[in-house]
């Protein structure tokens, strides 16, 4: 039944909605851009405070073995370490993206209130997705996380490519939602419930035995989430939409959509027990998708000249690496694979936002989006180049950076579950990725500059690059400490799973 305490359990999400509405009102009545962005950025401290207080509460519940009391709204949502971990990840995305996008939005988009409100609402849906424990609320949360992205893609009103990107995003997004909903409906028909814990119990009781329909439902759900994470063959939306959208929107898509997709995917397959259905067949399917995703992403990225399209295919390749960890997650009897995925996602969010901050700075200063526009950037903007290069090298997996450590965790978890062949293919793909990440670093440091002027980086972008670079360095030297935070989050998914 409903309790007033349920409101507290979902206070990070509710407070973020209120912040989004306040931002819209400030933009409507005050019309001062600096105030709008200040309210949006400062407002993130409210859900962050609630999330931190919930972390202490959940730790107390775990210690007292009273985890059932952290369920809210008739069991539709659960506030565990996993949910709080993703709350922090999504708030980090907002904290970096809001200052990083200010100068670009003011110059090209000129719809500050709408931009930041839509971003905050998308983050709200993503945070709900990390907490949800029921199929209908998963679908609603996913739509709340996705629909604002359609508008963000088309906010560059002076460009035809932006409108085209928005239309493509809407059409393909609707198709993926329909596939996901059909998978949910089939799973409900087979188990008689939409509650993930009840679904896990039903599967454990024998629904999975010889029932091909449950495997079909799992594949449909995997396909629906596959669009959100831009996995092959559901990746076709990413390159055109990344290129046509405003650059800050592209940066936001690259991390928010992927993180939200994996938050929901892991919750359904691990917490909901769906990953134990026809395990051999399911792991083969996911492994094939992982191989195709990272291979296509890396090979096509290597021949791109537009940096936003290159980052789109890079994002596809990164999804393939994460799927390697996801295979280990659903096939293992412990949480090592899931913990590795959570660590990888955090590192990916930080490094990708750092790389995109450099791209936004260049686009804001020159309007260029080609790799050749990065030529000699180290001489024109040395600090900007250093931060961007460090993040790109981390994405490539150069040791000892955090990106290398995150790949080690992913590959070790997969190797331990008997997927040595998959790890070998992932290692080969990692080598291929050095080609296109290295092209940008080479252009910045070894090619002659296009101009001899000095590029001035706006304060917001400088702050974002400094923040992501500092976080990258900290995680590089404190990887085990961060992994200790990911482990409880991964283990919390197994608390109610039968037989685990």
N, C-alpha and C positions, 0 to 999 in steps of 0.2 A: 504494500500500500504506500501511498505518497506521504512523505514526511517533509517538514520544513528544512531538515538537514540536507535533503536532496539538492536544494538550491545552493548550499555551500559546496557540495561535491562538484557541481558544475559551475562554480563561481568564476574560474578563469575564462570560460567561454562566454558566459553571460556578461561579464564585465567588459570583455573585448567588443561585444556587440554595442554596448553603451558607449564605449570610446569611439567606435566607428560612427555612431549617430551624432555624437558631439562634434566630431571632425566635420561632418556634413553641415551641421548648423553653424559652426564657426565660419566655414567657407561661404555659406549663404549670406550671413548677416554682417560679418566683419570684413571679409574680402581682403585679408592680408595673408599672403602666401607663407611668410615666415611663421606667422602664428598658427596657421593650419598644420604645417609640418611639425611644429613644436608640440602642439597638442597631440598629434598622432604618435610622435616618438615618446613623449613623456607618459602618454596614456598606457603604453606597454608595461610600465612598472606596476600597474594595478593587477592585471592577470598574472604577472610574474610573482608578485607577492602572494597571491592566492595559491599559485602552484607550489611555491616553496613551503607554505604552511601545510598544504596537503601532503607534501613529501614527508614531513614530520609525523603527520597523522597516520599515514599508511604504514610507516615504519613501526609505529606503536601498535597498530592492528596486527601486523605480521608477528611482532614479538609476543602479542597476547593471543595469537591464533584465533582472531575474530574477523577474518577477512570478509565474511558475508555482509558485514555492516557497511562496506564501502560500495555497495550497489545502490544506484539511484533510479528513480522513476520506473518502478515496477521491474527492476532488473534490466532495463534497456541500456543502461550505461554502467560502467564499472571504473572506479578510480583506483588504479593500481600503479605500481612503479613504471609499467610500460606506458600507460597513459600520460603520466607526469613527465616521463622522458621525452615523449613526443611534444608535449606542451612546451617544454624548454626549447626543443629544436625549432618549432614553428615561431616562437617568440624571438629566437636568435635571427631567423630569416627576416622578420619584421624590423628588428633593431638595426640590421645592416642595410636593408633595402630602402627604408624611409629616407635616411640622409643621403644614400647613394643616388637616389632617383631625383632629388630635389632640383638640381640645376637643369637636368635634361627635361623634366616635366614642365618646369617654368618656361623653358626655351621653345620646346617643340610641341608638347601636348596641350599645355595651358588649361588644364582641367584638374587642378590640384586636389580639390575636395573630393571629386568623383574618384580620382586615381587612388588616393589613400583610403577612402571608405571602402572601395571594392577590394583593395588589398587586405584590409583588416577583416572584412567579411569572409574572404577566401581562407584566411588563416583561421577564422572561427570554425568554419566547416571542417578544415583539416584537423583542428584540435578535437572536435567532436568525433571525428573518424578514429582517432587514437583511443577514445574512451568507449566507443559503442560496443555493445555485446548482443546485438539483436539485428536481424537482417533488414527490417524496414528502416530502422534508424541508421543503419550503415548506408543504405541507398540515399536517404534524405541528406545525411551528412556529406556524402560524396557529391551530390548535386549542389549543395551549398558551397562546397569547396571549388567546384568546377564552373558554375554559371558566372561568377564574377570574372573569371579568366576570359570568357568569351568577349566581354565588354572591354577588358583591359587590352585585348589584342587589337581592337578597332579604335582605340582612343587617339591614334595619330590621324586626325581628321583631314589633314592636308595631303595624305598619301593614299593612293589607290591600293597599294600592296597591303596596307593595314586593314582596309575594309575587306579585301579578299581573304586575308588571314583569319579575320573574325568569322566570316561566313563558312570557310572550310572547317574551322574549329567547332562551330555550332553543329554542322551536319555530321561530322565524324564523331563528335562527342555524343550526339543523340543516338547514333548507331551503337556505340559502345555501351551506353546506358541501357539500351534495349536488350543487348546480349547479356549484360550483367543481371538485369531484372529477370530475364527468362531463366538464368541459372539459379537465382534465388527462389523463383516460383517452383522450379523442379525439385530443389532441395526441400522446400516446405512440403510439397506433395509427398515426398518419400519419407520424411521424418515426422510430419504432423506438427511442427513447431517452427517458430522463427528465432527462438532463444538459442544462442550459441552453445551455452552449457548443456541445454537439453538436446541439441543436435549432436554434440560430442557423446553424450550418454547413449543416444539412439544408435549412433554409428558403432559405438563400442559394444552395444547389445546385439549386433548382428546385421544391421542394415547394409553394412559394407560387404558382407559375404556373398560373393557371386552376383552382386547387383551392378550391372553395367551402367544403369541410369545414374547412380551416384557418381560414378566416374565422369559421365557426360556433364552432370551438373558442375562438378569440380572444374572441368575443362572450360565450360562456359563462363564460370566466375573468374577463372584465370584469364580468359580472353577479355572480359570486361575491365578488369584491373590492368591488363596488359596495355590498353590504350593509355591509361593514366601514367604508366611508367615508361611509355614509348618503347615497348619491347616488340621485336620482329615477330609476326608480320603486322603488328598494329602500330607501327612507327610512322606511317606515311604522312601523318599530320605535322610531325615535328619540324622538318626542314623549312617548309614554306611558311609556317606560322612563326617560327623563330626569326626568319629573315624579314617578314613583313611587319611584325609587331614593333611597337616602340621598344628600344633596347632595354629599359628597366623592366618592362613587362616580360620580355624574353628571359631576362635573368631570373625573374620571379617564377616563371613557368618551369625553368630548368631545375629548380630545387623544390618548390612548394608542391607542384603536381606529382613529382616523383616520390617525395617523402610521404605525401598523403596516400598515394597509391600503395606503397609498400606497408604503411601503417595499417591500412584496411586489409590488405592481402595476408599479412602475417597474422593479424587478429583472427581472420576467418579460418585459415588453414591450420594454425597451431592451437589457438585458444578454442576454436570451434571443432577441432578434431578432424577437419576435412582432409588434412594432409595425410591421414592414416588410411584413406580409402584407396584400395587397389594400389598399394604403395609403389610396387615395381613399375607399373604402367605410368603412374603419375610422375615418378622421378625421371623416367625416360623422356616423357613429354617436356617437362620443365628443363631438363638438360639440353635437349635439342633446341628449345627456344633460347636458352642461354648462349649456346654456341652460335646460333644464327645471329643473335642480337649483337654480341660483342664483335663478331667477325665482320658483319656488314657495316656496323657503326665505325669500326676502325679503318676498314679499307676505303670506304667512301669519304670519310673525313680527311684521309691523306691526300685526296685530289681536289679538295675545295679551295677556292680563292677568296670567298666571302667568309669572314671570321665568324659571323653569326650562324651561317649554315655549318661551318666546321664544328662550332660548339654544339649545334643540334645533334650532329652525328656522334660527337664525343659523348653527349648525354645518353644517346642510345647505347653506345659501347659500355658506359658505366653501369647502365641498367643490366647489361649482360653479366658483368662481374658480380653485381648484387644477387642476381638469380643463381649464381654458383653457390653463394652462401645460403640462399633460400632452399636449394636442393638439400644441403646439409641440415638445414633447420627442420624440414619435414621428415627426413629419413632417420634422424638421430633420436636417441632416447634421452638426450640431455639438451640443455639450452645453449650449447657452445655455438652452433650455427646461427641461431637467432641473435646472440650477443655480438657475434662478428658482424652481422648485417647492421645492427644498430650502431655499432662503432663506425662502420664504413659510411653509413648515411650521414652521421654527424660530421665526419671529415670531409665528405663530398660537399655537403652544404657550405661549409666554411671556405673550402678551396675554390669551389665553383663561383661563389659570390665574390671572392677576391679577384678571380680572373675576369669576371664580368664587370666589376667596378673599374678595372683598367680599360675594358672595351667601352664602357659608358663614358669614361673620361676622354678617350680619344674621339669618340663620335661627337661628344659635346663640343670639343675644341675644333675639330676639323670637318665633322660631318662624314668622315670616311669609315667604311666598314670592311675594307679589303685588307688582306694580310699584308700587302705591300705598303699600306698606310702606316704600319708599325715600324717601318724602316728608320733606323737611327733614333728611335724613341728614347733610348737610354741617355743620349746626349741632350735631348730636349726636355725630358722629365725623368731624371735619374731615380728619384724615390718611387714614383709611380711605376716605372719599369721594373725596379727591384721587387716590389710587392707582387706585381702581375706575374713576373717570371717565376717567382717562388711558388705561387699558387699553381701555375701551369706545370711546373716540374713535379709538384706533389700529385696532381691529377695523372701525370704520366707514370707515377710510381717510382720515382728516383729515390734511392736510399740516401740518407736515413729519414727522409721527410715522412710526415704522418700518412700521406697517401700510400707510401710503400708499406708502412706498418699495417694499415687497414687491409691491404691486399694480402699480406702475410697471414693475418687472422682469418680472412675469408678462405684462402687456399688451404690453410692448415685444417680448418673445420671440414672442408670438402674432402681433403685427402684422408682424414681420419674416418670418414664414412665410406671409404672405398671408391671415391670418384677421382682416382689419380689421372685417368685419361682426360677428364674435364679440366683438371688443374693444369695439365700440360698445354692444352689448347688455350686456356686463359693466359698462361705465361707467354706463349707465342704472340697472342694479341697484345699483351702489354708491351712487348718489344716493338710491334707495329705502331702503337700509339706514340712512341717516341718521335716518329717521323713528323707528324703534324704539330704536336706540341713544340718540338724542337724548331720547326720552321718559324714560329712566332718569336721564340727566344733568339734565334739567329738573326731575324730581321731587326729586332730591337737593339742587339748588341754588336752585330758585325757588319751590318749594311750601312751605307751612307745615308744620312738623314735627307728627307725630302726638302726640308727647310732648315734654316739655321736659328730660328727663333726659339724662345723658351716657352713651353706650354705651362700655363697656370692651371692648377687643379683646384676646383672649388672645395671649400672647407668640408662640405658633407661627404664628397667623394674621398677626400684625403682621410677623413675620419674612418670611413668604411674600409678603405684599403689598409690603414694602420691597424684597425681592429681585427680584420680577418688574418692579416699577416702575423700579428701577435698571437692570436688564438692558434694558428697553425704551428708556430714555434713551440708554444706551450704544450700542445697535444703531442708534438714530435718527441719532446723530452719527458712527457708524463703520460705516455700511452697506456701503461698498465693501470694508472690511477683512473683514467677515463673508462677503461674497460671494466673496472670495478663498479662503476656506475651503470654500465650497460648490462652487466650480469644479473643484478636483481630485477631489472626491467624484463629481461628475457625469461628468467625463472618464474616471474609472476604470471606468465601466460600458462604455465603448467599447473598452477595451484588447484584448479578445478577439473583438470583433464583426467578422465578415468584411466587407471592403469599406468600413470606416469609418476 
